[in-house]
Amino acid sequence: MPRRCRPVHLLEPVSDPAPVAGCDVCGALARQRDAAYDAGDMSKATDCNVEIRRHTAHTHTAQRSSRA
């Protein structure tokens, strides 16, 4: 029996997260990401993006909530 092909819907790539200005952790991760891109290490660059997103969500979101 022949296999039926279904359409594949690809999403647009997600842009790199921006580091929070003045945050040493965000800055260090952004520099590591840039170095990984320069070296052609897309896996490490992606890992850095994940870490920036996690750090931003955990640290900087919590800081905004505590100020309110």
LUMTORGU-465007 format. One record per atom (N, C-alpha, C): residue number from 0; residue in one letter; x, y, z. Coordinates in steps of 0.05 Angstrom, whole numbers, plus 32768, in hexadecimal, padded with zeros to 4 digits. Example, Ala and Ser with C-alpha at 12.3 -4.5 7.8 and 13.67 -1.06 7.14 Angstrom:
<sites>
resi:0 | resn:A | xx:8108 | yy:7F8E | zz:809C
resi:0 | resn:A | xx:80F6 | yy:7FA6 | zz:809C
resi:0 | resn:A | xx:8108 | yy:7FBE | zz:809C
resi:1 | resn:S | xx:8101 | yy:7FD3 | zz:808E
resi:1 | resn:S | xx:8111 | yy:7FEB | zz:808F
resi:1 | resn:S | xx:8102 | yy:8001 | zz:809D
</sites>
This chain:
<sites>
resi:0 | resn:M | xx:8011 | yy:7FE9 | zz:8000
resi:0 | resn:M | xx:8000 | yy:8000 | zz:8000
resi:0 | resn:M | xx:8012 | yy:8019 | zz:8000
resi:1 | resn:P | xx:800D | yy:802C | zz:7FEE
resi:1 | resn:P | xx:801E | yy:8044 | zz:7FED
resi:1 | resn:P | xx:801A | yy:8056 | zz:8005
resi:2 | resn:R | xx:802F | yy:8063 | zz:800D
resi:2 | resn:R | xx:802D | yy:8076 | zz:8023
resi:2 | resn:R | xx:8022 | yy:8090 | zz:8019
resi:3 | resn:R | xx:8012 | yy:809C | zz:802A
resi:3 | resn:R | xx:8006 | yy:80B6 | zz:8023
resi:3 | resn:R | xx:8017 | yy:80CC | zz:802F
resi:4 | resn:C | xx:801E | yy:80DF | zz:801F
resi:4 | resn:C | xx:802D | yy:80F5 | zz:8029
resi:4 | resn:C | xx:801B | yy:810B | zz:8033
resi:5 | resn:R | xx:8022 | yy:8117 | zz:8049
resi:5 | resn:R | xx:8013 | yy:812D | zz:8053
resi:5 | resn:R | xx:8024 | yy:8146 | zz:8051
resi:6 | resn:P | xx:8018 | yy:815D | zz:804F
resi:6 | resn:P | xx:8028 | yy:8176 | zz:804D
resi:6 | resn:P | xx:8036 | yy:817B | zz:8068
resi:7 | resn:V | xx:804D | yy:8186 | zz:8065
resi:7 | resn:V | xx:805D | yy:818D | zz:807D
resi:7 | resn:V | xx:805C | yy:81AC | zz:807F
resi:8 | resn:H | xx:8056 | yy:81B5 | zz:8097
resi:8 | resn:H | xx:8054 | yy:81D2 | zz:809B
resi:8 | resn:H | xx:806C | yy:81DA | zz:80AD
resi:9 | resn:L | xx:807E | yy:81E9 | zz:80A0
resi:9 | resn:L | xx:8095 | yy:81F2 | zz:80AF
resi:9 | resn:L | xx:8091 | yy:820E | zz:80B9
resi:10 | resn:L | xx:809B | yy:8213 | zz:80D1
resi:10 | resn:L | xx:8098 | yy:822D | zz:80DD
resi:10 | resn:L | xx:80B0 | yy:823E | zz:80D7
resi:11 | resn:E | xx:80AD | yy:8258 | zz:80D9
resi:11 | resn:E | xx:80C3 | yy:826A | zz:80D5
resi:11 | resn:E | xx:80D7 | yy:8266 | zz:80EC
resi:12 | resn:P | xx:80F0 | yy:8268 | zz:80E7
resi:12 | resn:P | xx:8104 | yy:8265 | zz:80FD
resi:12 | resn:P | xx:80FF | yy:827B | zz:8112
resi:13 | resn:V | xx:8103 | yy:8274 | zz:812B
resi:13 | resn:V | xx:8100 | yy:8287 | zz:8141
resi:13 | resn:V | xx:811A | yy:8297 | zz:8142
resi:14 | resn:S | xx:8116 | yy:82B1 | zz:8147
resi:14 | resn:S | xx:812E | yy:82C3 | zz:8148
resi:14 | resn:S | xx:813C | yy:82BE | zz:8163
resi:15 | resn:D | xx:8156 | yy:82C5 | zz:8163
resi:15 | resn:D | xx:8166 | yy:82C3 | zz:817B
resi:15 | resn:D | xx:815B | yy:82D5 | zz:8191
resi:16 | resn:P | xx:815A | yy:82CC | zz:81AA
resi:16 | resn:P | xx:8151 | yy:82DE | zz:81BF
resi:16 | resn:P | xx:8166 | yy:82F3 | zz:81C5
resi:17 | resn:A | xx:815C | yy:830B | zz:81CB
resi:17 | resn:A | xx:816E | yy:8321 | zz:81D2
resi:17 | resn:A | xx:8176 | yy:8320 | zz:81EF
resi:18 | resn:P | xx:8190 | yy:8324 | zz:81F5
resi:18 | resn:P | xx:8198 | yy:8324 | zz:8211
resi:18 | resn:P | xx:818E | yy:833E | zz:821E
resi:19 | resn:V | xx:8188 | yy:833C | zz:8238
resi:19 | resn:V | xx:817F | yy:8353 | zz:8247
resi:19 | resn:V | xx:8197 | yy:8365 | zz:824C
resi:20 | resn:A | xx:8194 | yy:837F | zz:8245
resi:20 | resn:A | xx:81A9 | yy:8392 | zz:8248
resi:20 | resn:A | xx:81B2 | yy:8394 | zz:8265
resi:21 | resn:G | xx:81CC | yy:8393 | zz:826A
resi:21 | resn:G | xx:81D7 | yy:8395 | zz:8285
resi:21 | resn:G | xx:81D8 | yy:837B | zz:8294
resi:22 | resn:C | xx:81CE | yy:8366 | zz:8289
resi:22 | resn:C | xx:81CF | yy:834C | zz:8297
resi:22 | resn:C | xx:81E8 | yy:833D | zz:828E
resi:23 | resn:D | xx:81FA | yy:8337 | zz:82A1
resi:23 | resn:D | xx:8213 | yy:8329 | zz:829B
resi:23 | resn:D | xx:820E | yy:830D | zz:8290
resi:24 | resn:V | xx:81FA | yy:82FF | zz:829B
resi:24 | resn:V | xx:81F4 | yy:82E3 | zz:8292
resi:24 | resn:V | xx:81EA | yy:82E4 | zz:8275
resi:25 | resn:C | xx:81D7 | yy:82F5 | zz:826F
resi:25 | resn:C | xx:81CD | yy:82F8 | zz:8254
resi:25 | resn:C | xx:81E4 | yy:82FF | zz:8241
resi:26 | resn:G | xx:81F5 | yy:8311 | zz:8249
resi:26 | resn:G | xx:820B | yy:831A | zz:8238
resi:26 | resn:G | xx:821E | yy:8303 | zz:8232
resi:27 | resn:A | xx:8225 | yy:82F4 | zz:8247
resi:27 | resn:A | xx:8237 | yy:82DE | zz:8243
resi:27 | resn:A | xx:822B | yy:82C8 | zz:8231
resi:28 | resn:L | xx:8212 | yy:82C2 | zz:8234
resi:28 | resn:L | xx:8205 | yy:82AF | zz:8223
resi:28 | resn:L | xx:8204 | yy:82B9 | zz:8206
resi:29 | resn:A | xx:81FF | yy:82D2 | zz:8203
resi:29 | resn:A | xx:81FE | yy:82DD | zz:81E7
resi:29 | resn:A | xx:8219 | yy:82DC | zz:81DA
resi:30 | resn:R | xx:822E | yy:82E1 | zz:81E9
resi:30 | resn:R | xx:8249 | yy:82DF | zz:81DE
resi:30 | resn:R | xx:8250 | yy:82C2 | zz:81D7
resi:31 | resn:Q | xx:8248 | yy:82B0 | zz:81E8
resi:31 | resn:Q | xx:824C | yy:8293 | zz:81E2
resi:31 | resn:Q | xx:823D | yy:828B | zz:81C9
resi:32 | resn:R | xx:8225 | yy:8295 | zz:81C6
resi:32 | resn:R | xx:8214 | yy:828F | zz:81AF
resi:32 | resn:R | xx:8222 | yy:829A | zz:8196
resi:33 | resn:D | xx:822C | yy:82B3 | zz:8197
resi:33 | resn:D | xx:8239 | yy:82BF | zz:8180
resi:33 | resn:D | xx:8252 | yy:82AF | zz:8178
resi:34 | resn:A | xx:8261 | yy:82A6 | zz:818C
resi:34 | resn:A | xx:8279 | yy:8296 | zz:8186
resi:34 | resn:A | xx:8271 | yy:827C | zz:817A
resi:35 | resn:A | xx:825B | yy:8270 | zz:8183
resi:35 | resn:A | xx:8252 | yy:8257 | zz:8178
resi:35 | resn:A | xx:824A | yy:825A | zz:815A
resi:36 | resn:Y | xx:823B | yy:8270 | zz:8155
resi:36 | resn:Y | xx:8234 | yy:8276 | zz:8139
resi:36 | resn:Y | xx:824D | yy:8279 | zz:8128
resi:37 | resn:D | xx:8260 | yy:8288 | zz:8132
resi:37 | resn:D | xx:8279 | yy:828D | zz:8123
resi:37 | resn:D | xx:8288 | yy:8273 | zz:811D
resi:38 | resn:A | xx:8286 | yy:8260 | zz:8130
resi:38 | resn:A | xx:8294 | yy:8246 | zz:812D
resi:38 | resn:A | xx:8283 | yy:8232 | zz:811D
resi:39 | resn:G | xx:826A | yy:823A | zz:8116
resi:39 | resn:G | xx:8259 | yy:8228 | zz:8107
resi:39 | resn:G | xx:824C | yy:8213 | zz:8118
resi:40 | resn:D | xx:824C | yy:8217 | zz:8133
resi:40 | resn:D | xx:8240 | yy:8203 | zz:8145
resi:40 | resn:D | xx:8223 | yy:820B | zz:814B
resi:41 | resn:M | xx:8211 | yy:8203 | zz:813A
resi:41 | resn:M | xx:81F5 | yy:820B | zz:813D
resi:41 | resn:M | xx:81E8 | yy:81FE | zz:8156
resi:42 | resn:S | xx:81F2 | yy:81E7 | zz:815D
resi:42 | resn:S | xx:81E7 | yy:81D9 | zz:8175
resi:42 | resn:S | xx:81ED | yy:81EA | zz:818E
resi:43 | resn:K | xx:8205 | yy:81F3 | zz:8191
resi:43 | resn:K | xx:820C | yy:8203 | zz:81A8
resi:43 | resn:K | xx:81FE | yy:821E | zz:81A7
resi:44 | resn:A | xx:81FB | yy:822A | zz:8190
resi:44 | resn:A | xx:81ED | yy:8243 | zz:818D
resi:44 | resn:A | xx:81D0 | yy:8240 | zz:8196
resi:45 | resn:T | xx:81C4 | yy:822A | zz:818E
resi:45 | resn:T | xx:81A8 | yy:8224 | zz:8197
resi:45 | resn:T | xx:81A7 | yy:8220 | zz:81B5
resi:46 | resn:D | xx:81BA | yy:8212 | zz:81C0
resi:46 | resn:D | xx:81BB | yy:820E | zz:81DD
resi:46 | resn:D | xx:81BD | yy:8229 | zz:81EB
resi:47 | resn:C | xx:81CD | yy:823B | zz:81E1
resi:47 | resn:C | xx:81CF | yy:8256 | zz:81ED
resi:47 | resn:C | xx:81B5 | yy:8265 | zz:81EC
resi:48 | resn:N | xx:81A7 | yy:8263 | zz:81D5
resi:48 | resn:N | xx:818D | yy:8270 | zz:81D2
resi:48 | resn:N | xx:8179 | yy:8265 | zz:81E7
resi:49 | resn:V | xx:8179 | yy:824B | zz:81EB
resi:49 | resn:V | xx:8168 | yy:823F | zz:81FF
resi:49 | resn:V | xx:816E | yy:8249 | zz:821B
resi:50 | resn:E | xx:8188 | yy:824B | zz:8221
resi:50 | resn:E | xx:8190 | yy:8254 | zz:823B
resi:50 | resn:E | xx:8189 | yy:8272 | zz:823F
resi:51 | resn:I | xx:818C | yy:8282 | zz:822A
resi:51 | resn:I | xx:8184 | yy:829E | zz:822C
resi:51 | resn:I | xx:8166 | yy:82A0 | zz:8232
resi:52 | resn:R | xx:8156 | yy:8291 | zz:8223
resi:52 | resn:R | xx:8139 | yy:8292 | zz:8227
resi:52 | resn:R | xx:8132 | yy:8288 | zz:8244
resi:53 | resn:R | xx:813E | yy:8273 | zz:824D
resi:53 | resn:R | xx:8138 | yy:8269 | zz:8268
resi:53 | resn:R | xx:8140 | yy:827D | zz:827D
resi:54 | resn:H | xx:8159 | yy:8288 | zz:827A
resi:54 | resn:H | xx:8163 | yy:829B | zz:828D
resi:54 | resn:H | xx:8151 | yy:82B4 | zz:828E
resi:55 | resn:T | xx:814A | yy:82BE | zz:8276
resi:55 | resn:T | xx:8139 | yy:82D6 | zz:8275
resi:55 | resn:T | xx:811E | yy:82D1 | zz:8281
resi:56 | resn:A | xx:8112 | yy:82BA | zz:827B
resi:56 | resn:A | xx:80F7 | yy:82B4 | zz:8286
resi:56 | resn:A | xx:80F8 | yy:82B0 | zz:82A4
resi:57 | resn:H | xx:810D | yy:82A3 | zz:82AE
resi:57 | resn:H | xx:810F | yy:829E | zz:82CA
resi:57 | resn:H | xx:8118 | yy:82B6 | zz:82DA
resi:58 | resn:T | xx:812D | yy:82C3 | zz:82D2
resi:58 | resn:T | xx:8139 | yy:82D8 | zz:82E1
resi:58 | resn:T | xx:812C | yy:82F3 | zz:82DC
resi:59 | resn:H | xx:812A | yy:82FB | zz:82C3
resi:59 | resn:H | xx:8121 | yy:8316 | zz:82BD
resi:59 | resn:H | xx:8103 | yy:8319 | zz:82C0
resi:60 | resn:T | xx:80F4 | yy:8304 | zz:82BB
resi:60 | resn:T | xx:80D7 | yy:8305 | zz:82BF
resi:60 | resn:T | xx:80D1 | yy:8306 | zz:82DC
resi:61 | resn:A | xx:80E0 | yy:82F7 | zz:82ED
resi:61 | resn:A | xx:80DC | yy:82F8 | zz:830A
resi:61 | resn:A | xx:80E3 | yy:8314 | zz:8315
resi:62 | resn:Q | xx:80F7 | yy:8320 | zz:830A
resi:62 | resn:Q | xx:80FE | yy:833B | zz:8313
resi:62 | resn:Q | xx:80E8 | yy:834F | zz:830D
resi:63 | resn:R | xx:80DC | yy:834D | zz:82F5
resi:63 | resn:R | xx:80C6 | yy:835F | zz:82EE
resi:63 | resn:R | xx:80AE | yy:835B | zz:8300
resi:64 | resn:S | xx:80A9 | yy:8341 | zz:8307
resi:64 | resn:S | xx:8091 | yy:833B | zz:8317
resi:64 | resn:S | xx:8095 | yy:8346 | zz:8334
resi:65 | resn:S | xx:80AE | yy:8344 | zz:833E
resi:65 | resn:S | xx:80B2 | yy:834D | zz:835A
resi:65 | resn:S | xx:80B2 | yy:836C | zz:835C
resi:66 | resn:R | xx:80B5 | yy:837A | zz:8346
resi:66 | resn:R | xx:80B5 | yy:8397 | zz:8346
resi:66 | resn:R | xx:8098 | yy:83A2 | zz:8345
resi:67 | resn:A | xx:8086 | yy:8392 | zz:833C
resi:67 | resn:A | xx:806A | yy:839B | zz:8339
resi:67 | resn:A | xx:805C | yy:839F | zz:8353
</sites>
